[in-house]
Each structure stands twice: as C-alpha cells, then as structure tokens.
Amino acid sequence: MKRALNFNAGPAALPEAVLAKAEKEMMNYQGSGMGVMELSHRSKEFEEINERTKNLLRNLLTIPDEHEILFLQGGASLQFSMVPMNLLEEGSTASYVLTGTWSEKALKEAQKVGNAMIAASSKNANYRFIPSTSEIDIPAESSYLHITTNNTIYGTQWHSIPERLSVPLVADMSSDILSRPLNLSSYGLIYAGAQKNLGPSGVTVVIIHRDLLKRSKPGLPSMLNYQVHADSNSLYNTPPTLSIYLLMLVLQWAEELGGVKQLELLSKQKSALLYDAIDRSEGFYTGHAEKGSRSRMNVTFTLENDSLASSFLHEAEEYGFIGLAGHRSVGGCRASIYNAVPLENVEKLADFMNRFRSRN
C-alpha cells in the first residue's frame, strides 16, 4: 500500500513502525488472546501498559518525582476548564498570554470559572509573533500564568519560555510536546492532547507539580479533579486503553530513535527545509509568522492570490500530499511537520514547492 504524504494538523501522522507493531498485536496482545482494546483496565496486562507509558514519558522528558503524570480524556479543550477549576484560587486572578485561537478559547473558559485576564497579546498583529517576556504583565494576585507553547493555526512558537516567575506557569503543549527538551522546574502544569506529537486522539497527558494538586477542591466533580485522578493512578474510571497503548508505542519509538534531543534535531532540519523554500522564493511564498517566532511544528505561508494557492493545493494533492490547506484564519497553506512526519517527506514537499514556483 502506498502511504499518504501526511501533513495534517491533527489528528496527525503516526510512525509507521508504531502502526506496524500495533497491527501485529491487534488480535493478541502478549499472548493474552485479546487485543488491548479488549483488556480490562484493571488487568495486570493493562496496568503494566499504564506504568510503562508513564515511565517512558518520565525518562524522555526528564520529569522529576515532584511532578505527577496523569492520563485523562476530553482533549486540551477540557483542560481549558479543568485548569482554572483546580488552580484558580478564590479571590485571585488567572493570567493568559494570547498567541492564537487556542489561547483565546482557554481564556474564555477560564472566565466562566472565575477572574481571568490578558497578560499579553499579539492579536492586533493577527498573531504573527510571540510577545516578549518583558511585555507580560502578571498581577500580584494571579494564581498562574497560562501560555500556549505552539500555535498550529498561525505557525508561531515560544522559543524562550518565561522563567523565574512569581506564579506557576501553565502550558498547553498539545502541538509541540516531545519535540525538544524541557526544564520542568519552569512549569507548574503542562497539558497536551496526544493527537499531534504523542499518539492518537483520545488521551490527554497532564504533568502537574504535586504542590498544585493541593489546590484541587474536594467539592469539584470527581472527573474534573486532578487530585482524584492522581490518587487513582489515572484509573478512576475506564481510561482510553487503546490510545494509552499507542502512546506507549510512540514513546518507545522516540526512545529508540535517540530521544528528545534527536527529535529536536530532526524538527530543526525539517522546518529549515520549508522556511528556506519560502525565504528563497523572492516573495512567491510569504510566511505568516515573523522569523523570530516561527514554529518548527506548523509552517504557515500564503501565495500571491487565492487562485494560485488553489492551484498549489490541487497539484500537491495529485502528488500525494495531504492536509496542506491553511486554516481559514490565515488562509494559504500549512504544513504540519510533527515528530512522526519523516524527513524524506518534508524533502519531497520542499522540492515540490520549488518546482511549483519555477513553473508559475
């Protein structure tokens, strides 16, 4: 079977080696006579999967013991509500840096829970850049500062994370987690939907400092309480067993590849190929993001007019490229080059971009 050249923004490409192993074990996981999706989440086999997945993630990201790892459901969108429900203290404020659509949505949900305000924003510039740390205004009574580390729609990314803050830093890392090393001491809480860099849709990873678990109020609904999930080892209710299993396989693949440093190197190589094609095009392609804020995960660009962009996307599809249409907020094109997108596929795309420019 010929595989698609998949540049979808999410759900996104998975490593072929992961899909092949999952296919091999689909009917019979480790001699159990059952597929993973048939296993009881209370069984020895699944408990081993759960623990193995946490240990792999802890080792790959060098997560210290004082941070708890949770596997939840509801995607990053549910975290927009869970974060303020658990962390926003009475009489306090939540501070949000707006860098795109998802941070806007996060702020909107926080405002339904309590007081939440904008600490910095690049909305007036159509989210072409990431605000500098010096622009961020955090009130003294803030419970936390929230950022979205990578912005899939606008193609921007934080390359310098705010550090030594007076409040915990909360980060939505749904689209760039596992693509570069992290200094976990800078973060109070990280959350990430898996369907871009970690695995399939269905499971959400939360990494939270144990001190912040104390803020979870006993009166919260149990399913929305971080402390409840931590106390039950993410097994309070039936978890997304198949998604966690596939997350485990992706983490194993990342480990065998060389870990996060190798993934960071590959992300730099892949994004450099596409940005080079844009920058050398003499204006034929125009990048949406300012150079200092460019994402290594989502490369966004426009062409001279809608007709030319339509021709580009049509020809690209004929060559087997999938998912290159830009979001309506920006228009044009977007290439999502997450960890599982092979370097050779990005080389093919850069070559296509150069050839299309030459013909037009």
C-alpha positions as CSV (number, residue, x, y, z in Angstrom):
1,M,0.0,0.0,0.0
2,K,1.2,3.5,-0.9
3,R,1.3,5.7,2.2
4,A,0.0,9.3,2.0
5,L,2.4,12.1,2.5
6,N,0.5,13.3,5.6
7,F,0.9,16.9,6.7
8,N,-2.4,17.1,8.6
9,A,-2.6,19.4,11.6
10,G,-4.2,16.8,13.8
11,P,-5.1,14.1,14.2
12,A,-1.7,13.7,12.5
13,A,0.8,11.2,11.2
14,L,1.9,8.3,13.4
15,P,5.3,6.5,13.0
16,E,5.0,3.6,10.6
17,A,6.9,1.4,13.0
18,V,4.2,2.1,15.6
19,L,1.3,1.2,13.3
20,A,3.1,-2.0,12.2
21,K,3.6,-3.2,15.8
22,A,0.0,-2.3,16.7
23,E,-1.2,-4.2,13.7
24,K,0.9,-7.2,14.8
25,E,-0.6,-7.2,18.3
26,M,-4.1,-6.2,17.3
27,M,-5.6,-9.6,17.8
28,N,-3.4,-11.0,20.5
29,Y,-1.5,-8.7,23.0
30,Q,1.4,-10.6,24.6
31,G,-0.3,-14.0,24.4
32,S,-3.5,-12.8,26.2
33,G,-5.7,-13.9,23.4
34,M,-7.2,-10.4,23.4
35,G,-6.5,-7.1,21.7
36,V,-5.5,-4.2,24.0
37,M,-9.0,-2.6,23.5
38,E,-10.5,-5.8,24.9
39,L,-8.4,-5.9,28.1
40,S,-9.9,-4.9,31.4
41,H,-8.3,-1.7,32.6
42,R,-7.9,-3.5,36.0
43,S,-6.0,-6.3,34.4
44,K,-2.3,-7.0,35.1
45,E,-1.6,-6.5,31.4
46,F,-3.1,-3.0,31.2
47,E,-1.7,-1.9,34.5
48,E,1.8,-2.8,33.0
49,I,1.0,-0.7,29.9
50,N,-0.1,2.2,32.1
51,E,3.0,2.2,34.2
52,R,5.4,1.6,31.3
53,T,3.9,4.6,29.4
54,K,4.4,6.8,32.5
55,N,7.9,5.7,33.0
56,L,8.8,6.2,29.3
57,L,7.4,9.7,29.4
58,R,9.2,10.5,32.7
59,N,12.5,9.3,31.3
60,L,12.2,11.0,27.9
61,L,11.2,14.4,29.3
62,T,13.3,14.1,32.5
63,I,10.2,14.6,34.6
64,P,11.2,14.9,38.3
65,D,9.5,13.0,41.0
66,E,7.7,16.0,42.3
67,H,5.6,16.1,39.1
68,E,2.7,13.7,38.7
69,I,1.7,12.3,35.3
70,L,-2.0,11.9,34.5
71,F,-3.7,10.3,31.5
72,L,-7.1,12.0,31.1
73,Q,-9.7,12.3,28.4
74,G,-11.5,15.3,26.8
75,G,-8.6,16.7,25.0
76,A,-6.9,20.0,25.6
77,S,-10.3,21.6,25.4
78,L,-11.4,20.1,28.6
79,Q,-8.2,21.3,30.2
80,F,-9.3,24.8,29.4
81,S,-11.9,24.3,32.1
82,M,-10.1,21.9,34.4
83,V,-7.0,24.2,34.9
84,P,-9.0,27.1,36.4
85,M,-11.4,24.8,38.2
86,N,-8.4,23.3,40.1
87,L,-5.8,26.0,40.2
88,L,-7.7,29.3,40.3
89,E,-7.8,30.3,44.0
90,E,-10.7,32.2,45.5
91,G,-10.1,36.0,45.3
92,S,-7.3,35.5,42.8
93,T,-6.9,36.0,39.0
94,A,-5.7,33.8,36.2
95,S,-3.4,35.4,33.7
96,Y,-3.3,34.4,30.0
97,V,-1.0,35.3,27.1
98,L,-2.9,35.3,23.9
99,T,-1.0,34.0,20.9
100,G,-3.8,32.4,18.8
101,T,-7.1,30.7,18.7
102,W,-6.5,28.1,21.3
103,S,-5.2,30.5,24.0
104,E,-8.3,32.6,23.3
105,K,-10.5,29.6,23.9
106,A,-8.6,28.8,27.1
107,L,-9.1,32.3,28.4
108,K,-12.8,32.2,27.5
109,E,-13.3,29.0,29.5
110,A,-11.3,30.4,32.5
111,Q,-13.6,33.4,32.6
112,K,-16.6,31.2,33.1
113,V,-14.9,29.8,36.2
114,G,-13.6,33.0,37.8
115,N,-11.5,36.1,37.2
116,A,-9.2,35.8,34.2
117,M,-7.3,38.5,32.4
118,I,-5.0,39.1,29.4
119,A,-1.3,39.4,30.5
120,A,-0.1,40.0,26.9
121,S,-1.3,39.5,23.4
122,S,-0.3,39.6,19.7
123,K,-3.9,39.6,18.4
124,N,-3.6,43.1,16.9
125,A,-0.9,41.8,14.6
126,N,-3.0,38.7,13.6
127,Y,-0.8,36.6,15.9
128,R,2.3,36.9,13.7
129,F,4.6,36.8,16.7
130,I,5.1,35.7,20.3
131,P,5.1,38.6,22.9
132,S,8.4,39.1,24.7
133,T,8.7,38.2,28.3
134,S,9.1,41.9,29.1
135,E,5.6,42.5,27.7
136,I,3.9,40.1,30.1
137,D,2.0,41.9,32.9
138,I,1.2,39.5,35.7
139,P,-0.9,40.9,38.6
140,A,0.4,40.2,42.0
141,E,-2.8,38.3,42.9
142,S,-2.5,35.9,40.0
143,S,-2.9,32.1,40.6
144,Y,-0.9,31.2,37.5
145,L,0.2,32.3,34.0
146,H,-1.1,30.3,31.0
147,I,0.7,30.1,27.7
148,T,0.2,28.0,24.5
149,T,3.7,27.0,23.5
150,N,2.9,26.3,19.8
151,N,0.2,27.8,17.7
152,T,-0.9,25.4,15.0
153,I,-3.2,27.9,13.1
154,Y,-0.8,30.8,12.9
155,G,2.5,28.9,12.8
156,T,4.2,30.6,15.8
157,Q,6.1,29.0,18.8
158,W,7.6,30.1,22.0
159,H,11.4,29.7,21.8
160,S,12.1,31.4,25.1
161,I,9.8,30.3,27.9
162,P,9.1,32.7,30.8
163,E,11.2,31.6,33.8
164,R,11.6,32.5,37.5
165,L,8.0,33.7,37.7
166,S,6.3,34.6,40.9
167,V,3.4,32.3,39.9
168,P,3.1,28.8,38.5
169,L,3.5,28.6,34.7
170,V,0.8,26.5,33.0
171,A,1.4,25.5,29.4
172,D,-0.7,23.9,26.6
173,M,1.9,21.9,24.7
174,S,-0.5,19.9,22.6
175,S,1.3,20.5,19.4
176,D,5.0,20.6,20.3
177,I,5.5,18.4,23.4
178,L,8.3,15.8,22.9
179,S,9.8,17.9,20.2
180,R,12.5,19.5,22.4
181,P,14.0,19.1,25.9
182,L,12.1,20.7,28.8
183,N,13.2,22.3,32.0
184,L,10.3,21.0,34.2
185,S,11.3,23.3,37.0
186,S,9.9,26.2,35.0
187,Y,6.4,24.6,34.8
188,G,3.7,24.1,37.4
189,L,1.4,22.2,34.9
190,I,1.7,21.0,31.3
191,Y,-1.1,19.5,29.3
192,A,-1.2,18.1,25.8
193,G,-3.7,16.3,23.6
194,A,-1.9,13.4,22.2
195,Q,-3.1,13.6,18.6
196,K,-0.3,15.7,17.2
197,N,3.1,14.6,18.6
198,L,2.3,11.8,21.1
199,G,-0.1,9.4,19.6
200,P,-3.7,9.1,18.5
201,S,-6.7,11.2,19.7
202,G,-8.4,10.0,22.9
203,V,-5.8,10.6,25.6
204,T,-4.6,13.8,27.1
205,V,-1.3,14.0,29.1
206,V,-1.2,16.2,32.2
207,I,2.1,16.8,34.0
208,I,1.5,18.6,37.3
209,H,3.6,19.6,40.2
210,R,2.4,17.8,43.3
211,D,2.2,21.0,45.3
212,L,-0.5,22.2,42.8
213,L,-2.6,19.1,43.4
214,K,-3.3,20.6,46.9
215,R,-5.4,23.3,45.2
216,S,-7.9,20.8,43.8
217,K,-11.1,21.4,45.8
218,P,-12.9,18.4,47.4
219,G,-16.2,19.9,46.1
220,L,-15.2,19.6,42.5
221,P,-16.9,16.8,40.4
222,S,-14.6,13.8,40.7
223,M,-14.0,13.5,37.0
224,L,-12.7,17.2,36.9
225,N,-10.5,16.9,40.0
226,Y,-6.7,16.4,39.4
227,Q,-6.2,15.0,42.9
228,V,-8.8,12.3,42.3
229,H,-7.1,11.1,39.1
230,A,-3.7,11.3,40.8
231,D,-4.9,9.2,43.8
232,S,-6.2,6.5,41.4
233,N,-3.2,6.4,39.1
234,S,-5.3,7.7,36.2
235,L,-7.6,4.7,36.6
236,Y,-10.6,6.4,38.4
237,N,-12.8,5.4,35.5
238,T,-12.2,3.4,32.4
239,P,-9.3,5.1,30.6
240,P,-8.8,5.3,26.8
241,T,-6.9,2.0,26.9
242,L,-6.1,1.7,23.2
243,S,-4.9,5.3,23.0
244,I,-2.6,4.9,26.0
245,Y,-1.2,1.7,24.5
246,L,-0.4,3.5,21.2
247,L,1.1,6.4,23.2
248,M,3.4,3.8,24.8
249,L,4.4,2.6,21.4
250,V,5.2,6.1,20.2
251,L,7.3,6.8,23.3
252,Q,9.2,3.5,22.7
253,W,9.8,4.6,19.1
254,A,11.1,8.0,20.3
255,E,13.4,6.3,22.8
256,E,14.8,4.0,20.1
257,L,15.3,7.0,17.7
258,G,17.5,8.7,20.2
259,G,15.2,10.6,22.5
260,V,14.0,14.2,22.6
261,K,17.4,15.7,21.5
262,Q,17.3,13.7,18.3
263,L,13.6,14.7,17.7
264,E,14.6,18.3,18.3
265,L,17.4,18.0,15.7
266,L,15.0,16.5,13.2
267,S,12.4,19.2,13.8
268,K,15.1,21.8,13.1
269,Q,16.1,20.1,9.9
270,K,12.6,19.7,8.6
271,S,11.4,23.2,9.4
272,A,14.6,24.7,7.9
273,L,13.9,23.0,4.6
274,L,10.5,24.6,4.3
275,Y,11.4,28.0,5.6
276,D,14.4,28.0,3.2
277,A,12.0,27.3,0.3
278,I,9.8,30.2,1.5
279,D,12.7,32.7,2.1
280,R,14.4,31.9,-1.3
281,S,11.2,32.3,-3.2
282,E,11.6,36.1,-3.6
283,G,8.0,36.7,-2.3
284,F,6.3,33.9,-4.2
285,Y,5.7,32.3,-0.8
286,T,5.1,34.6,2.2
287,G,5.4,33.2,5.7
288,H,2.7,34.3,8.1
289,A,4.9,34.2,11.3
290,E,7.7,36.7,12.0
291,K,11.1,34.9,11.7
292,G,11.9,35.0,15.4
293,S,8.6,33.3,16.3
294,R,8.4,30.7,13.6
295,S,7.1,27.3,14.6
296,R,9.1,24.1,13.9
297,M,5.8,22.2,14.0
298,N,3.5,24.1,11.7
299,V,4.8,26.0,8.8
300,T,2.2,28.5,7.5
301,F,2.5,30.5,4.3
302,T,0.4,32.2,1.6
303,L,0.8,32.7,-2.1
304,E,0.1,35.8,-4.2
305,N,-3.6,35.2,-4.6
306,D,-6.3,32.6,-3.8
307,S,-6.2,31.2,-7.3
308,L,-2.5,30.4,-7.1
309,A,-3.0,28.9,-3.7
310,S,-5.8,26.7,-5.0
311,S,-3.6,25.5,-7.9
312,F,-0.8,24.7,-5.4
313,L,-3.1,22.7,-3.2
314,H,-4.7,20.9,-6.1
315,E,-1.3,19.9,-7.6
316,A,0.0,18.9,-4.2
317,E,-2.8,16.5,-3.7
318,E,-2.2,14.9,-7.1
319,Y,1.4,14.2,-5.9
320,G,0.1,12.6,-2.7
321,F,0.4,15.4,-0.2
322,I,-2.4,15.5,2.3
323,G,-3.5,18.3,4.7
324,L,-1.7,21.3,3.3
325,A,-4.7,23.7,3.3
326,G,-4.2,26.6,5.7
327,H,-6.8,27.4,8.4
328,R,-9.4,30.0,7.4
329,S,-8.0,32.4,9.9
330,V,-4.8,32.7,7.9
331,G,-5.6,31.2,4.5
332,G,-3.0,29.9,2.2
333,C,-1.1,26.7,3.2
334,R,0.1,25.0,6.3
335,A,2.5,22.1,6.6
336,S,2.4,20.3,10.0
337,I,5.7,18.5,10.4
338,Y,5.3,16.8,13.8
339,N,7.7,14.2,15.1
340,A,6.2,11.3,13.0
341,V,6.5,13.1,9.7
342,P,9.6,11.6,8.0
343,L,12.4,13.9,6.9
344,E,12.2,12.5,3.4
345,N,8.5,13.5,3.2
346,V,9.5,17.1,4.0
347,E,12.3,17.0,1.5
348,K,9.7,16.0,-1.1
349,L,7.5,18.9,-0.1
350,A,10.3,21.4,-0.3
351,D,11.2,20.1,-3.7
352,F,7.6,20.4,-4.8
353,M,7.4,23.9,-3.6
354,N,10.5,24.9,-5.6
355,R,9.2,23.2,-8.7
356,F,5.8,24.8,-8.4
357,R,7.4,28.2,-8.1
358,S,9.5,27.6,-11.2
359,R,6.5,26.7,-13.2
360,N,4.4,29.6,-12.1
